[in-house]
Amino acid sequence: MLELIEFTVTSRCNARCRMCHMWQRRDPDIPLEKIKEVLGSRAVRGSLINLVLTGGEPTLRDDLPEIFRFAFEDLGRLEYATFFTNSLNPRLAQEAAAKIAAYRKQSGRKDVSFSVGLSLDGIGKTHDNVRGVDGAFGRVMENYLGLKALAERGCFDVGFNFTVQRENVLDGGAQAMLEAAEGALFPITFTLVYGKDVFLNRVNIDEWGGQDEAYRREVVRFYEEAARRADSGGLIIDNGTYYRRILSQLKGGPRTLPCLYKEKKACLVDADGSVYLCEVTKDSLAGNIYENNFDEIWNSKQKDSAYAKMLRHCPDCLSSCLGSGRYQLKEVWHSGGMAGIAKLSLGEFRKRMKRISRLMKQYRYAVIPRL
C-alpha cells in the first residue's frame, strides 16, 4: 500500500528556474474535490504516512490549507505533512503555514509532523540567477525568519532544501552554505540536482547532472566534506547516510540509496492529473485521475507495465528519493544486529551531545541562566 504521495497541486509558478520548465506549462489546478478523492481512495486512505505538496508554487493556491485540513481529518495513519515553497511571496507562504498549523491543532493531530521546505540554490545573485528572479535570495531569508517566528507558536518545522548544482558549486556558494549549516546551525539538506523528464528538465542533464569532470570533482569534494561534518555531529540535519551513498555513486559505485518508489510504496500525482510511479521519468506513467479513479489506476495492468519500464532508470538515478530513516536501521540490523543498533545509538547520542554543547557555547548568555 502507498506510504507517500508527492502531489504537484499546481503548475503555476512565479519563478523562472533554469533547471525546471514547470513555469512554462499551463495546466489548470487540480480541483480540491479531485485531490480529496485521491487522498480518500482505498489505496491511500488507510496507509498514507507522508504527504508532500509541491508545484509549481503551491502557495499560489488559495485552498492549500484545505488540502492539509482534509489530510489531518481523514488520513488516520498520517505522520508527516510538508509543502515546499520558492519563497517569492513570503506573505502567502506564512499565511498558509499559519492556517495549516491551526487546522492541525483543531483536528487534534499533534501526532503529525508538519514542516515547510524552502528551496535554496545559492547565496545572493547565484540564487537569483538560478531562479530567474532578482531579489529572490532576500525573499527566501525574509520568509525563513517569518516562518521561524510563526513556528514557535504553531509548533512546526522550517528548513532549507539546497540543490547542489553547477553554479553554486563553482562559485563556492554550496561550501558557504555548508559552513552556515554548521556554524549558524541552519537546518539545511544538501541534495544533488538530477534530471526529471516528468518536470520537463531532462534536457538539462548534461549541464546540471555533473557530466563535466571538473565539476564532478568539485561535487565529490563537497559531499566528502558534508559527510565528514554530518558524521561528526556538526549539522542539525544529519543526512549523512545520503551524503555517503551519493558520494559512493559519484565515484563510480552502484546506486544504494533506498527508494520508496522502487518498493511500490510511493507515487507522484502531477498537475495535469498524471500518476507516475516515480518522480524522475515519464516511463513510469500509470494513468490519469481525470480518466480513471485512483484505485483503478493503482490496480491496473498499465501500472505493472510502467513499473517495469521505470526500473530501467534506477541504476543511474541520482535522485535522493523520498523515504524514511527506518532504512538506516534496517541496514544496521542486517549487518550488525543488536550490536550494530547499540553502536548506532551511541553514535547518535554523541552527535546530539555535541550539538547541545555548541548551542550552549553560542547562546550561553541566553541559555545558561534558564537551565
C-alpha positions as CSV (number, residue, x, y, z in Angstrom):
1,M,0.0,0.0,0.0
2,L,1.0,3.6,-0.5
3,E,3.0,5.3,2.2
4,L,3.9,8.5,0.4
5,I,2.3,10.7,-2.2
6,E,4.1,13.7,-3.8
7,F,1.3,15.8,-5.1
8,T,2.0,18.6,-7.7
9,V,-1.0,20.6,-6.8
10,T,-0.4,23.3,-9.4
11,S,1.9,24.0,-12.3
12,R,1.6,27.8,-11.8
13,C,4.9,29.3,-10.7
14,N,6.2,32.8,-10.1
15,A,9.8,31.7,-10.6
16,R,11.7,31.2,-13.9
17,C,14.1,28.5,-12.9
18,R,16.9,27.4,-15.2
19,M,16.7,23.7,-14.1
20,C,12.9,23.4,-14.4
21,H,10.4,24.4,-17.0
22,M,7.3,23.8,-14.9
23,W,6.5,27.6,-15.2
24,Q,6.0,27.2,-18.9
25,R,3.1,24.8,-18.5
26,R,-0.5,26.0,-18.5
27,D,-2.3,23.1,-16.6
28,P,-5.4,24.2,-14.7
29,D,-5.1,23.5,-11.0
30,I,-6.4,20.1,-9.9
31,P,-9.8,20.8,-8.2
32,L,-9.8,20.4,-4.4
33,E,-12.6,17.8,-4.6
34,K,-10.4,15.7,-7.0
35,I,-7.5,15.9,-4.6
36,K,-9.7,14.8,-1.8
37,E,-11.0,11.9,-4.0
38,V,-7.4,10.7,-4.5
39,L,-6.4,11.0,-0.8
40,G,-9.6,9.3,0.2
41,S,-9.2,6.3,-2.1
42,R,-8.7,2.8,-0.7
43,A,-5.1,2.6,-1.9
44,V,-4.2,5.8,0.0
45,R,-6.5,6.4,3.0
46,G,-5.6,3.6,5.2
47,S,-1.8,3.5,4.6
48,L,-0.5,7.0,3.8
49,I,2.2,8.1,6.2
50,N,3.8,11.1,4.3
51,L,2.0,13.8,2.2
52,V,4.2,16.2,0.2
53,L,2.6,19.0,-1.7
54,T,4.7,20.7,-4.4
55,G,4.4,22.7,-7.6
56,G,4.9,24.9,-9.4
57,E,4.5,27.1,-6.4
58,P,1.8,25.5,-4.1
59,T,1.2,28.7,-2.1
60,L,-0.4,30.2,-5.2
61,R,-3.4,28.0,-4.4
62,D,-5.8,29.8,-2.0
63,D,-7.1,26.4,-0.8
64,L,-3.7,24.9,0.0
65,P,-4.5,24.8,3.8
66,E,-7.8,23.0,3.0
67,I,-5.9,20.1,1.4
68,F,-4.0,19.7,4.6
69,R,-7.1,20.1,6.7
70,F,-8.7,17.1,4.8
71,A,-5.5,15.1,5.4
72,F,-5.4,15.8,9.1
73,E,-9.1,14.8,9.5
74,D,-9.3,11.8,7.2
75,L,-5.8,10.2,7.0
76,G,-5.5,8.3,10.3
77,R,-2.0,6.9,9.7
78,L,-0.5,10.2,8.5
79,E,2.7,11.1,10.3
80,Y,4.4,13.7,8.1
81,A,2.9,16.6,6.1
82,T,5.0,19.1,4.1
83,F,4.8,21.7,1.4
84,F,7.7,23.3,-0.5
85,T,7.9,26.9,-1.5
86,N,10.2,29.1,-3.5
87,S,9.5,32.0,-1.0
88,L,9.0,34.6,-3.7
89,N,5.8,35.7,-1.9
90,P,6.7,35.3,1.8
91,R,3.2,36.6,2.8
92,L,1.4,33.7,1.0
93,A,3.8,31.1,2.5
94,Q,3.4,32.4,6.0
95,E,-0.4,32.8,5.8
96,A,-0.7,29.2,4.5
97,A,1.6,27.8,7.2
98,A,-0.3,29.6,10.0
99,K,-3.6,28.2,8.7
100,I,-2.3,24.7,8.3
101,A,-0.8,24.7,11.8
102,A,-4.2,25.9,13.2
103,Y,-6.0,23.2,11.3
104,R,-3.7,20.6,12.7
105,K,-4.4,21.8,16.2
106,Q,-8.1,21.9,15.7
107,S,-8.2,18.4,14.4
108,G,-6.1,17.2,17.4
109,R,-3.4,15.8,15.2
110,K,-0.3,16.7,17.2
111,D,1.0,13.3,16.1
112,V,1.5,14.7,12.6
113,S,4.8,16.4,12.0
114,F,4.1,19.4,9.8
115,S,7.0,21.2,8.0
116,V,7.7,23.8,5.4
117,G,10.6,23.4,3.0
118,L,12.3,26.4,1.5
119,S,14.0,25.9,-1.8
120,L,17.5,27.4,-2.0
121,D,20.1,27.3,-4.8
122,G,22.9,29.6,-3.7
123,I,23.9,32.8,-2.0
124,G,22.7,36.2,-3.3
125,K,22.9,36.6,-7.1
126,T,23.6,32.9,-7.6
127,H,20.2,32.0,-6.2
128,D,18.6,34.9,-8.1
129,N,20.1,33.7,-11.4
130,V,19.1,30.1,-10.9
131,R,15.5,31.1,-10.0
132,G,15.4,33.8,-12.7
133,V,14.1,36.4,-10.4
134,D,16.0,39.4,-9.0
135,G,15.9,39.7,-5.2
136,A,14.8,36.0,-4.8
137,F,17.5,35.3,-2.2
138,G,16.4,38.1,0.0
139,R,12.9,36.9,0.0
140,V,14.0,33.4,1.0
141,M,15.7,34.8,4.0
142,E,12.7,37.0,4.8
143,N,10.4,34.0,4.6
144,Y,12.6,31.9,6.8
145,L,12.7,34.5,9.6
146,G,8.9,35.0,9.3
147,L,8.2,31.3,9.3
148,K,10.6,30.7,12.2
149,A,8.6,33.2,14.3
150,L,5.3,31.5,13.4
151,A,6.8,28.1,14.1
152,E,7.5,29.0,17.7
153,R,3.7,29.4,18.2
154,G,2.5,26.8,15.7
155,C,4.9,24.1,16.5
156,F,6.0,23.2,13.0
157,D,9.4,22.8,11.4
158,V,11.1,25.0,8.8
159,G,14.2,24.0,6.8
160,F,16.1,24.6,3.6
161,N,16.4,22.3,0.7
162,F,19.7,23.3,-1.0
163,T,20.1,21.9,-4.5
164,V,23.8,21.3,-5.2
165,Q,24.4,22.2,-8.9
166,R,27.0,23.7,-11.2
167,E,26.5,27.4,-10.4
168,N,26.6,27.1,-6.6
169,V,29.5,24.6,-6.6
170,L,31.8,26.5,-8.9
171,D,31.2,29.9,-7.2
172,G,31.7,28.5,-3.6
173,G,28.1,29.1,-2.6
174,A,27.5,25.4,-1.7
175,Q,30.5,25.4,0.6
176,A,29.5,28.7,2.2
177,M,26.0,27.3,2.9
178,L,27.6,24.1,4.4
179,E,29.6,26.4,6.7
180,A,26.3,28.2,7.6
181,A,24.6,24.9,8.3
182,E,27.3,24.1,10.9
183,G,28.4,27.5,12.2
184,A,25.0,29.2,12.3
185,L,23.0,25.9,12.9
186,F,20.8,26.4,9.9
187,P,18.6,23.4,9.1
188,I,19.7,22.6,5.5
189,T,19.6,19.5,3.4
190,F,22.0,19.3,0.5
191,T,20.6,17.3,-2.4
192,L,22.3,16.8,-5.7
193,V,20.5,18.1,-8.8
194,Y,19.3,15.5,-11.2
195,G,17.3,15.3,-14.5
196,K,13.5,14.7,-14.4
197,D,11.6,14.4,-17.6
198,V,8.4,14.5,-15.7
199,F,9.0,18.1,-15.0
200,L,10.5,18.8,-18.4
201,N,14.1,19.3,-17.4
202,R,15.6,16.1,-18.8
203,V,17.3,18.3,-21.5
204,N,19.4,19.8,-18.7
205,I,21.1,16.6,-17.7
206,D,24.4,17.4,-19.3
207,E,24.6,20.9,-17.8
208,W,23.1,20.1,-14.4
209,G,23.8,16.4,-13.8
210,G,27.5,16.5,-13.3
211,Q,28.8,15.1,-16.6
212,D,31.7,17.6,-16.8
213,E,34.7,16.0,-15.0
214,A,36.0,19.2,-13.4
215,Y,32.5,20.0,-12.0
216,R,32.1,16.4,-10.8
217,R,35.4,16.6,-8.9
218,E,34.2,19.6,-7.1
219,V,30.9,17.9,-6.3
220,V,32.7,14.9,-4.9
221,R,34.8,17.2,-2.7
222,F,31.7,18.9,-1.4
223,Y,30.0,15.7,-0.4
224,E,33.1,14.4,1.2
225,E,33.1,17.4,3.4
226,A,29.3,17.2,4.0
227,A,29.6,13.6,5.0
228,R,32.5,14.3,7.4
229,R,30.6,17.1,9.1
230,A,27.4,15.0,9.4
231,D,29.3,12.1,10.9
232,S,31.0,14.3,13.4
233,G,27.6,15.8,14.6
234,G,28.2,19.2,13.1
235,L,25.0,19.5,11.2
236,I,21.5,20.0,12.6
237,I,20.0,17.9,9.8
238,D,22.3,14.9,9.7
239,N,21.5,13.3,6.4
240,G,24.9,11.6,6.5
241,T,23.6,8.4,5.1
242,Y,22.5,10.2,1.9
243,Y,25.8,12.1,1.6
244,R,27.9,8.9,1.9
245,R,25.8,7.0,-0.6
246,I,25.6,9.7,-3.2
247,L,29.3,10.1,-2.8
248,S,29.9,6.4,-3.5
249,Q,27.7,6.6,-6.6
250,L,29.6,9.7,-7.9
251,K,32.8,7.8,-7.5
252,G,31.5,5.0,-9.8
253,G,29.8,2.7,-7.3
254,P,26.3,1.3,-7.8
255,R,23.2,3.1,-6.5
256,T,22.5,2.0,-3.0
257,L,20.1,4.8,-1.9
258,P,16.8,3.4,-0.7
259,C,13.7,4.3,-2.7
260,L,10.0,4.1,-1.8
261,Y,9.1,4.4,-5.5
262,K,11.0,1.2,-6.3
263,E,9.2,-0.5,-3.4
264,K,5.9,0.5,-4.9
265,K,5.1,2.5,-1.8
266,A,5.1,6.0,-3.3
267,C,3.9,7.9,-6.3
268,L,3.8,11.3,-7.9
269,V,0.5,12.9,-9.0
270,D,1.3,15.6,-11.5
271,A,-0.6,18.9,-12.0
272,D,-2.1,17.5,-15.2
273,G,-3.6,14.5,-13.4
274,S,-0.9,12.0,-14.5
275,V,0.0,9.4,-11.9
276,Y,3.7,8.4,-12.0
277,L,5.3,5.5,-10.1
278,C,8.5,7.6,-10.0
279,E,9.1,11.3,-9.9
280,V,12.0,11.0,-12.3
281,T,10.7,9.6,-15.6
282,K,7.5,9.7,-17.7
283,D,8.2,6.0,-18.5
284,S,6.5,5.3,-15.1
285,L,3.1,6.7,-16.2
286,A,0.4,4.5,-14.7
287,G,-2.7,6.5,-15.6
288,N,-4.5,9.8,-15.2
289,I,-7.0,10.7,-12.4
290,Y,-9.2,12.6,-14.9
291,E,-9.7,9.3,-16.9
292,N,-9.9,6.7,-14.1
293,N,-10.2,6.8,-10.4
294,F,-7.1,6.3,-8.4
295,D,-7.9,2.8,-7.2
296,E,-8.4,1.7,-10.8
297,I,-5.0,3.2,-11.7
298,W,-3.2,1.6,-8.8
299,N,-4.5,-1.9,-9.6
300,S,-4.2,-1.7,-13.4
301,K,-2.0,-3.6,-15.9
302,Q,-0.7,-0.3,-17.1
303,K,0.8,0.3,-13.7
304,D,2.6,-3.1,-13.8
305,S,4.0,-2.2,-17.3
306,A,5.0,1.2,-16.2
307,Y,6.9,-0.2,-13.2
308,A,8.9,-2.5,-15.4
309,K,9.9,0.5,-17.6
310,M,10.7,2.6,-14.5
311,L,13.2,0.0,-13.2
312,R,15.5,0.6,-16.3
313,H,16.2,4.1,-14.9
314,C,17.1,3.0,-11.4
315,P,20.9,2.1,-11.7
316,D,22.0,5.5,-12.9
317,C,19.5,7.6,-10.9
318,L,20.9,10.4,-8.7
319,S,17.6,11.2,-7.0
320,S,17.6,11.4,-3.2
321,C,14.1,9.9,-3.4
322,L,11.7,10.3,-0.5
323,G,12.0,7.7,2.1
324,S,12.3,7.1,5.8
325,G,15.0,6.9,8.5
326,R,13.9,3.3,9.0
327,Y,16.1,2.3,6.1
328,Q,19.3,3.1,8.1
329,L,18.0,1.0,11.0
330,K,17.2,-1.9,8.7
331,E,20.6,-1.8,7.1
332,V,22.3,-1.7,10.5
333,W,20.2,-4.5,11.8
334,H,21.0,-6.8,8.9
335,S,24.8,-6.0,9.1
336,G,25.3,-5.9,12.9
337,G,22.2,-7.0,14.7
338,M,21.7,-5.6,18.3
339,A,25.4,-4.7,18.5
340,G,25.0,-2.6,15.4
341,I,21.9,-0.9,16.7
342,A,23.7,-0.2,20.0
343,K,26.7,1.3,18.2
344,L,24.4,3.5,16.0
345,S,22.5,4.7,19.1
346,L,25.8,5.6,20.9
347,G,27.0,7.5,17.8
348,E,23.7,9.4,17.5
349,F,23.9,10.2,21.3
350,R,27.4,11.6,20.9
351,K,26.3,13.8,17.9
352,R,23.4,15.2,19.9
353,M,25.5,16.0,22.9
354,K,28.0,17.8,20.6
355,R,25.1,19.9,19.1
356,I,23.8,20.7,22.6
357,S,27.3,21.7,23.7
358,R,27.7,24.0,20.6
359,L,24.3,25.5,21.3
360,M,25.2,26.3,24.9
361,K,28.5,27.9,23.8
362,Q,27.0,30.0,21.1
363,Y,23.9,31.1,23.2
364,R,25.3,30.8,26.7
365,Y,24.1,34.2,27.8
366,A,20.5,33.3,26.8
367,V,20.5,29.6,27.6
368,I,22.6,29.1,30.8
369,P,20.6,31.5,33.0
370,R,17.4,29.5,32.1
371,L,18.8,26.0,32.7
